[in-house]
Structures are given as structure tokens and as C-alpha cells.
Amino acid sequence: MSQSTQEATAIPKADELLPLKLSPEAVRMCVRAVAQFLRRVLPLCQAHTVEFFTHGLWEKMVVLPPETVLELLSGERLQQLLEEPPPQRPLEEAADGCDFSNIFCENSQKLVDVRAFALAAKYYSMPNLGVCISLEDMLKALNCQQQPRSDVEMKTDDFMNNKKSHEVQLMSALVDGIAKYNGLNQVIDLGSGKGYLSSFLSMQYNLKVYGIDSSNTNTHGANERNRKLKKHWRAYQSQARANVRGQVLEKEKERPEQDKEKCKANISEQLLRTNNSLQSQAQVATTDSILFETADVFTDSNVSFTSKQYVLSSGAQLQLNENNISENVFLNILPADAVETDSSPKNKGRELCEEEKERRKMASLKAKASRSKEANIYSPLTSYITAETELSDIVGDLEDCIMVGLHTCGDLAPSTLRIFTAKPEIKAVCSVGCCYHLLSEEHETEKGDIQGTWGFPMCQYLKEDACFCGRNARMAACLALERVAVGQVLPTESLFYRAVLQVIIEEFYGVDRSDRNIGKVFSKSSSFLDYVRKSLKKLELDESKISDSLIMEYFGKYKHRMNELEAFNMLKVVLGPCIEALILLDRLCYLTEQDNLAWSGLVKLFDPIKSPRCYAVVAMKKQTFHTQQNC
């Protein structure tokens, strides 16, 4: 065998370990099928509930009484519908010609069968399209023959709410798996917000993270929060050592007398391994102080020490009891860079020779230099990110890295993917988007708008098809069907107030449109009358012109029709997952159109009840890996 073969061999990464990658043709087929379905049903979602009464939306679009819709799409009936298998038909057939005759009236084009409508919507939603990979399968592939980076588990529930804790833990595991699979240590977290994900990645997984957010307030808050999290991390490390000490003591008690010598050797090795691991993590949490604890585990008369706590820092002294342990034995247990010797009279241990002092001093200096240059840290930065952003102008030491985003808002999610495909340093991406209603859309803008990069559509296939959703439909994609199915109540009353207010504005004031927003007036109002008065002031309309009795007359006229509005919104909720599927498939299709990617796919990352925007777009670039012969 040649020397070059023994040292390292350049081989392609074994992509067959990853889940099967969908072909560009298969992705386009899914995109086409969903787009065809939505082209027919989108009018239900493109209408704004503000115009529900002024435009007579229920009469225009639905034949059925609202009670029929609500009976099927509420409570247990909705849950049963979600669990029922959708119609089994080839996706190719569905894409070529959707038959809506049993859903909509051929003449009036109104909805006539709500059950068929709901099952069709389910058929064209993400779980049924066969394009998603479970997190469990993805982690199993990524973590093949790999060891976790940390021996200490950080409990996120202590400083995050349940939703954020759920998201951070699962996404961090996926990001770390992708990073290890591709040999990466640097993470760029776009839209990092309060820094929860970034902090957890740096502390729990020892990754070097740059969190970039457009808000100075968020960056300042992230710095302060990260400082507090480090205190938590030190506590976790201390507790972990205590747990190891307890386990070691328990093992010592349980061992038979004849195995004591073997036990001592194993315990010594375990303590050494644990301290080394925790020392490497402590470099992330603190550079000023390192805490160690030792325990009564050695009972041999030549090697014994007592349970004691030591604090070692740049000015600290190692205080040892000669009666319990020799200095050399203890120093051999600790990591080499954890100890700085002190030759002052306060040190009662035996004097070290000058050569040994110098050697340890140099080792300590080298360790400090290494920590300052290579420590896995979290650095919050402030910058507004677009698809044209030069990351090297923001991150001074940009290297091969993975780019991530947890619930990146609006156009930031597609910009993340465009930056990933354009920048050679970014080897992988894991992006979870949200706020679809804030996406820029090519065919939605006014004429003369010269914006060149749009949030939707991204892929060439939908661009050529001139695909259009509209803001109201994209807002429906933000609704949470799974949450509604388990009892979450829609804000029907506030929507009803706004729809009746619009009738008053148009009929009494003669105003069709206004550039002013009403905002969150409903939550600050004690009644419908109070709501109307406050809203008219915000719209700068003379509220003195209309009497209280007339306002309440409008309320009484439409009150019995509130269930129509509720039923209409339930139809939107059912269609929401289909619209989200089109947006996510558009992003996946864009990635399949790139020729420098080794793998791309959609991963179901979160529980949709806990976190409705639960899908991650994941991709990795083609690259060559170097592996040692004995790996």
C-alpha cells in the first residue's frame, strides 16, 4: 500500500447513506399537481374576510348552509376527516386533469360538497405528497457511525417556553447532524432574533455560531441572554460532574472485592474522559474560570483523595492536601491546560523544578491562545440580509459553514436559499420559513415595480407558468389546521366586527379603501360600539356623524350571519396546508434546478400542533471528503 493511500484518500461522500433524493422531474410533477388544484380553489382564499359582507362572499362561492360546513369541519368530525385516507389516484393523473365536478357546481362554480373538498385539499397537502422525510429517518442517516459532541444535556425548558424549547432542541439536532456529516464547525444563523437557537448550538454542540439579525434590539437582547445562558451552562456542567461522581461511587460499592483493582483503573479513566469532555465545553461557556470537582473513589493507600471542589482561574492557586493526594496524581487527572502553577509561599505542595514550571506555563499560554482563536462561540451581529448580501463583509472569518434559519420571516427564507446556492463557502442549508403573507410575489406588485428578486415563485417552472397566489391566500397558508382540529378557536368575533365595520365605512361614509390600518383595536374594546368608535378615529373618519343606535342597528342586521363568516374561515383553514405545500415545493424545485447540489429535500421537523410551520428545507452541496484509512 502506498504512503499516500495510508495517509488519506480523497473519496466522494457516501450520498447513499442519505434518504432517497427526489428527481427534478418528480418534484416538478408534485408542483404541477398542487398548482392545478389551487388554480381552481384559490378564489376561496384570495377573498379577504374584511369584504365578506360588502362583497357577499358566501352567496357568491358556497351553495351549502354554514351549519353543514361547520358540522363537518369542527371538533371530532374534523379530526376524523384528517385521519381518513385521501382518495388514491396517481399524482400524474391528478396533475393532468383535476375533476372538480363533485366539489363545485359546473354552472355556478359554487362549492357543493364540503367533504369532497376537504379530502381533495388533504390529498394535495404535504403529508400525502410523499416528498417529506421524517426527522427520525434524517437523523439516522446523518448520524451513521457518529458520536455526539456533548456529554452534558442542556435542559431548554428552564429558560424557553414549551414551543421554543421544542423547536430549538429538534432543529439543533438536525443542524448538528448536517454539520458533522459535512465536516463543518461554523454556523450562520440568519434572522437569529433572540438567539435561542444560536446559543444552544454553540453551548450544547460546540459549534461556532454567528447569529445575524436586522434588529439592533434583538442583537443586544441576544448578547444579554447568552450571558445568562452561560451561567446556566456552568451549572449544568457542575451538576454533570456531580452525577458522574455519584455513579462512580455507586460502582465502587457494587464491585466485588476481587475486581477492585480493575474497577479503580476504569473509574480513573472515566473521570479523566469526563473532565476532558467537560473542559472542552467549558471553554465555550467561560474563559475566566473553570470548575472541577473530585470525589472519594480511590481507596488504595498510595492513591487517595477526598471529595473537594477546586476553582482554577488565571489568578487562582491549586490548593492540595498532601495527606490525601499527591500533586502529580491530581494534575495528571486534570486537562493539561487547566492548571497554572504558582511558586509563591502560599503553595504548600512540593516545589516544581524551573523546567517543569516553564513547560506548564507555555502549555497554559498555548491553550489560552487556542481558545481565543478556535473556541466555539456565539456572536450576535446586526445586518439586514437580502439575496445579494456579501456574508464576508459581515463575518470576518467566514469559512466553510452551514446556513440556518428558524422561522425566518417573509423573503428571508428564499433569500437564505439563494445565498446558499451562490456562495461557495456555504456547504449546507437548513431553513424553516414563516410569515408567508409577507413574501414578495412577482405578479402581485404594481406595474413599474423594478424589483428583480421575488420571494415567490422561486423555481423556473412556476415562473414560466406565471403562478400567482396573492397575499390573502398566502395568509391562509399561515393558518394552523392541526391546532384547529384539536380545539383552537378561530378569532371569529374580531373578524366579524371588522367585516361589519367595513359595511359601515362603505355605506355610511362612502369610503371604499383606506391606506390606514385599524390594528389591534378589538383587544382594547369593551363592545362592538366601542370598537367602531375607536376604529373610526384611527381611520380619521368623523365618528360624531354616526349615532350609537345606527351602529347597533348594523350590528343587529349581521349578527345572525356570524356563522357564515366562521364557516368561510374554516374552508380557508382546510386549504391552508395546500398553499403552504406549493410554497415549500417551489423552494425545493428551485434547489433541484441547481447543478451543484448533492442532496436536497423537505424534512418534517416539528410537531405541527406545537409549531405549525414545521417543515425544513435542507440541502447539501457536492464536495470531496478526506477520510483516514482506518476510519
N, C-alpha and C positions, 0 to 999 in steps of 0.2 A: 504494500500500500504506500502511495507517495506521501511526502510530507505535507503537501497542500491539502490532500484528502483528509489527513489526520487532524489538521488544524481546523479547517472549516470548509464547508461545502455550500455553495450558493444553490438553493433549490426554490422552486415556487411554493408558496404556501398551499397547504393541502385544502383547497376550497371544498373538496368533497365532504369535509367534516361539517360544513355549514348546511343548514336546511336547503332543500332544492330551490334554486332561483327560478322565478318565473321568466319565461322568454318575453321579449318585447311584444311579440305577436299576441301572447296570452294576456298581457296587461292591456294592450290596445282593445282586445275583444271585450274585456270587462268594462273599460272606459266607454266603449261604444254602446254596450247594453244599458248601462246606467244612464248615460246621456239620452238615449232614445226614450227610456221610461220617463225621465224627468221632463223631457220636452213636452210631454202630454199633460203631466200633472202639476207642473210648476205654477200655473196660474193661481192655484190654491194658496201657494206660499208667497207669490210675488205681490199679492194684495196686502196692504197694511191695515192692521186692525183699527187704526185711527179712523179709517174711512169705512168701517164696517157698516154703519147705518147710513151715512151720506151716500154711499155707492150701492147700497142694497146687496151686499156680497152674498148673503145666504140665499136670497131669492135667485141670484144670478148663477150660482155654482152648485147648489145642492137641492135635490128633489125631496129627500127624506126629512122627516121632522127631527128636530135636535134631540128629542128624547131617545130616538132609535140609535143615533150616533153615540150618545153618552152611555147608553146601556151596554153597548158592545165594547167601547173604548174606556171603560172605567173599572177600577178595582180588580177583582178576581178575573173578570172576563178578559181584561187586557192582559193580565199575566198568562192566562191560558192561551190567548192568541199568540203571545210571544213564544210560548213553549211549543206550539203546534208547528209541525214541519211545513215549510212553504211548498208550493207546487214544484214538482220535479220535472223540469224541462231543460233541454240543453241550452246553455247560455248563448250559443251561436244562433239558435232559433229565435230566442228572445231578442237578440240584437237585430236580427234581420227584419222582424215584423212583429211588434207588440200588438196583441189583440186586446183592445180595451172595451169591446162591446158589452161585456158583462159588468164592467165597472162604471162606464159613463153611457148615458143615453146618446144614441147615434145622431138624433135630431137636435136635441137641446144642448148636448155636450155637458149635461149636469151629472153629478155623482148620483148613482142609483143603488150601488151595492157597497156598503161600507166594509163588510167583511172581506170581500174580494179585493177591495182597495188596500186594506191593511195587510193582507197576505202578500200581495204584489209588492208593496213597499218593503216588507220583510225580505222578500226574495232578492231585491236589489240593494240590500244593506250589507255592510261589511262582513258580518259573521257568516253569511251564506255564500259569499262570492268565492271563497276558497283561496283568497290571496293573503290571509293573515297567518302569522306564526305565533304560537303561544310563547310567553316569556320563558316558561319552563324548558321548552324544546330549544329555544335560542341559547339559553344559558348552558344547557347540557352540551351543545355543540361548541360554544366558545370556551368553556372551562374544561374541555377534554384534557386530561393529564396535567392540569394546572393546579397550583396550590393558592389558597387565599393569601392576601398580602398582610392581613392583620390578625392577631390572636385575641384582640380585645374588641368586644362588640359595643358600639355606641348606641344607647337607647334614645332614639329620636323623640319618643313620646314625652320625654322630660322637658323639652323646650320647643316643640312644634305641636300644632293641632293635629287631630287624627288624619285629616285629609292630606295635609302637607307631609306628615310622617310617612304615610303610605306611599306617596309619590316619590319622596326623596330616597327611601330605602330601596324601592324596586328599580328606580331609574339608575341609582348609583351602582347597583349590582350589574346592570346591563352595561353601563358605561365602562366600568372596570373590566368586565369580561371582554369588551371590544378592544379596550386599550391593551390589555395583556395579549390578546390574540394577535394584535398588530405590532407588539413591541413598543408601545408608546407610553410616555410618562407625563406628557403635558396635555392639559385640557383647556380649551377656550369655551367658556360658558357665556353665550350671548343672551342678553335680557336677563341677567342674573338676579335682578331685583334685590331682595333682602339677603341673598347669599346663602340660603339654607343648603341648596344642592352643592354649591362650591365648597362650603365649609366641610360638609360631610365627606365629599370626595377627597379633600386634602387630608383630613384627620383620620377617617376610617380606612381609606385605601392608599394613603401615602402618595397621592398624585399631586403634581404641581399645577395649580388651577389659577387661571386669570378669569375673573368674572367681570364682564363688560355690560354696563347698563347706561341708558341715556340720562338717567336722573341722578343729579348730584346728591339729592336727599337719600335715595336708595343706596348709593355708594357709601355715604357717611354712615348710614344705619348698618350696612353690611360690615363695615370695619368695626363698629362698636359691638355688634352681635358676635362677630368672630372672636373678639377679645373675650367675651363672656363664655363662648363655647369652649375656648381653650381651658378655662377653669374647670368646666365640666369634664373635659378630656383628661386632665390631670387626675381628677377624682376617679374616673373610670380606670385609669392605669393603676392607681394606688390600690383600688379595690381588686383589680385583676391579680396583682401580686399577692394580696391577702388571700384570695381564693386559691391560688397555686400553693401558697404556704400551707393552707388548711388541708388541701389534697395530699400534699407531701407528708404532713404529719399523720394523716389517716392511713396512708400507705405504709408508713413506718410501723404503725401499731399492728397492722394486719399481717405483716410479713412474718413467716416462720423464722425462728432463730437461725436456722442453717442458711437462710437466704439473705441474712443481714448485710454481709459484705457486698453482695451483688446489688442489693437494694440501695446501699449508700452510693455506689457508683452511678446507678441510674438516676437517683434523686439529684446528685450533683450535676449531672448532665442536663437534667430537666430544668433546674434552676438557672444554669448558665444559658440555656437556649431561651428561656422565658425572659431573662433580664436583657439579653442581646436584642430580642424582638421588641420588647417594650422600650428599650433605649432608642432604637431607630425611630419609633413612633414619637417618643418624647421630643425628638428634635423638631417635629412639626409643631407640637403644642407649646414648647417653651425653649428659649435659648439661654435663659438665665439660671435655671435651677433644675436639677434632676433628682428625683426622689427614689430611694431604694429601701427595701425592707428585707431583712434576713430573718431566719427562723431557726429554732432548736431542732435540727434534723440530724446532725452528726453526733453520734454518741461515743465514738472512739475517743480514747483518752488523748490521742495525738492530734485529732482534728475535731474541734468542737467550738460552737459559738452559740450565743444566746439570741433570743428574739430581741431585735433592736431596730431602730429607724435611723437612717443616715440622710442628711441633706448635703448634697455636693454641689457647689457653685463656684464661680470664678474666684470668690474670696473665701470659700469655705475650707474648713480643715477636716481631715478624716480622723475621727476620734475612735480609737480602738482600745479594747480592754485586753491587755496582754494575758490575763489569766484565762480568757475564754477562747481566743483565736489569735493565731499569728498573722502579722500584716500581709505576708506574702500569699497565704492561703486565701484571705479575703480579697486581695487585689486581683488574684487570678480568676475569681468568680465574676468580678465586675468587668464590663467592657473596658478596653484599654483607654478609650478617650473620655471616660467618665471621671477620671481621678486626676487631680492636680496636687502634687506633694507640697508640703510646707516644712521647711527646715528650722522654723522658729522653735524656741524652747517649749511652746505650748504642745508641740507634738511629742508625746511621751513614748512613741514607738521607737524601734531601733533606727539609728541613723542610716540613711541610704548613702552609698558612695556617690561622688560627684558625677561619674559617668552615667549611673542609673538615673540620677535626677535630671540630667540633661536629656537623656533618651526619652524620659516620660514627658518632660516639658515640650520637646519637639513633637511628640505624638499628640499631645493635647492641642498645640497650635495648629497642626495639620488637620485635626478633627474639627476644630472651630472653623478653619478656612473652608473645609469641605461642606460643613453645614451651611455656611453663609452663601455658598455658590450653588449647592445642589439640593438644599432642603426642599422637601415637598411642601409648598406653602400655598396659601390662598391670597391673591392680590386683587382687591376690587378696583376697577377702573371706570372712568366715566367717558362715554363716547356714543354718538348717535351712529348706528350701523345701517348701511344700505348695501345693495348688491355690489356697489363699486368701491366699498371701503377697502383700504390697504391695511391689513392687520399688522404688518410690520411697522407701520407708523405708530401703532398703539402699544403693541407688545414688543419691547426692545429685543428680547432674547427668544423670538419666535423660532420654534423648531418643529420637527415632525410631531403632529398632535392630532387629537380628536376634537371636533367641534360639537358642542351640545347646546340644547335649548329646552328648558322645561316650561311649557305653556307660553311660548313666545307669541306675542300679540300681533295680529294682523299680518302685515307684509314682512315682518322679521323672520317668520318661518320660511317662506320661499327665498328670502334673501340669504338665509343660512345655507340652503341647498345650493344656491348659485355661487356663493363664496367657496363652498366646499369643492365644487366641480372646477372652479377657476384657479384655486391656489394650490400649488404642488406640495406645500408643507402640510396641508390638511389631508391626512390619510384616511379618516373615517368621520362619520357624522351620525348623530342620534338626535332627532328633532321631534318634539311634541308641540304642535301648534294649538292655538285657541283664538277666540275672538274673530271668527271667520267674517263677521259682518264688517270688520274694519279692513278687509283686504281691498286693494285697488283692483278694479276689473276693467279690462280693455274696452269692452263695448258699453260700459256704463257711464263713461266720462263725457263731458260736454265736447262738442266739436271745437277743434282748435287746441285741445289739450295735447301738448307735445311730449308727455311722459313716455319714456321708451321702455321701461321695465315694469311689468304688472305683476301683482300678486296672484291673479287668476285670469286666464289659464296660463300654465307654465309650459306644458308639453306642446310640441308642434302639431300633434294630432288634433287636439281640441282647438288650437289656434286656427288651423285650416278649416275646421268645422264651424268657426265663428260661434263657439259655445258661449252662452250667456245665462247667468243665474239671477243677478240683481241683489241688492242689499237686503231686501226683506226676506228673500229665500235663504241667503247666507246667514241671516239672523235666526231663521228656523233651524239651521244646522247646529246652532249653539244650544238648542233645547235638549233636555235630558230625558229621553223616553224611559230608560230603566228606572230612573228615580220616580217619575210619574207613576209607573207601574206598581211601585211599592208604597204609594200613598202620598208622594209630594204633591201639594196643592198648587195649581197654577194661579197666578195673580189676576184672577178673573175680574174682581171688583175694581181694581185700579184701571184695568184695560176698559172696562165698561164705563167708568167715569170719563176717561179720555175720549171714548167714542161718542158719548152723548155731548160732551163739551164741544166736540167738532161740529155737531149739528147746530149748537147754539152759535158758534163762531160764524158758520156759513149762512145760516138762515137769518139770524138777528143782526149780525154785524156786517154781513156781506163780504167776508174775507175768506178767500179760498185757501191761500197759503200764507205762511209767515216764516220769516227767517229765524225767529226766536224760538228757543226751546223752553218747554214748561219745567222740565227737570223733575226732581223728586218732591213735588208738591203733595202728592197723595199721602205720603207718610207723615206729613206735617198738618194734615187737615182733619178736623173733627167730624165733618159731614160732607155730603155732596154739595150743599150750599156753600160751605166754607171753601171747599176745593175749587168751585167755579170762581168765587170772588178772588182768591189768591192767584189763580191761573190767569184771569183777565188782566190783573195788574202786571204779571210777568210779561204778558203779551203786549202790554201798553195799550190796552183797549179800555175805554171808559166804562168801568163796571157800574157806575151810577145810573147808566141808561136803562139797565135791565132790573126789574123788580125781583124780590125774593120769590114771590108767588109764581112768576113766569118761569124762573129757574126750576122750581119744584114741579111745575107742570111738565116741563121737558123730561124731568126725571121719571115722573109717573107714566109718561107716554111710552117709554122704552124699558121700564123696569122688568116687565114680563118677558122681554126678549133677551134677557141676560144669558139664558141657557143657549141661545143661538151662538152667541159670542164664545161661550165656553166650548161648545161642540166644534166650532170652526177652529179654535186653537188646538183642540185635540187632533184634528186632521193634520195640522201643521206639525204637531209633536211626532206623529206617526211618520211623516215624510222627512223629518229632520235627519235621521241616520242615512237616508239615501243621498241627500245633498252633501253631507259630510263625506260619504263614500266617494262621490265624484271629485271632491276637492283633494282627498288623500290619494286617490288613483291618479289624478292629474300630476301630483308631485312624484309618485312612483314612476309614472310613464315618462316624465321628464328625465329621471335618473336612468331609465333603461335606454334612453336615446343617446346617452353619453358612452363613448367608446373606451374610457379609461377606468371603468369600474369592474371590480372582481365580483361584487355581490351587492344586491340591493333588495329591500323588502319592507313589509309592514309588520310590526310586532305589537300584539295586544299587550300593553304594559300594565295597565291598572284595572282595578275593579270598577266598572262603569257606574256603579251606584255610589262609590266613594269619590270617584274622579271621572266625570262623564267624558272629558276629552282624553281618551285612554290609549290612543294609537301613536306609536313612534315610527317615524320614517328613518330607516337605518341603511347605511351604505358604507362600503369599504373599497378603496382603490386597489388596483393591481400593483403589486410590488414584490420584490425578491427578498427572501429572508435567509439569514445565515444561521445554520444550526451546527452545533458541535457533533462530532461523530458519535459520541457516547450518549447523546440525548435520547 
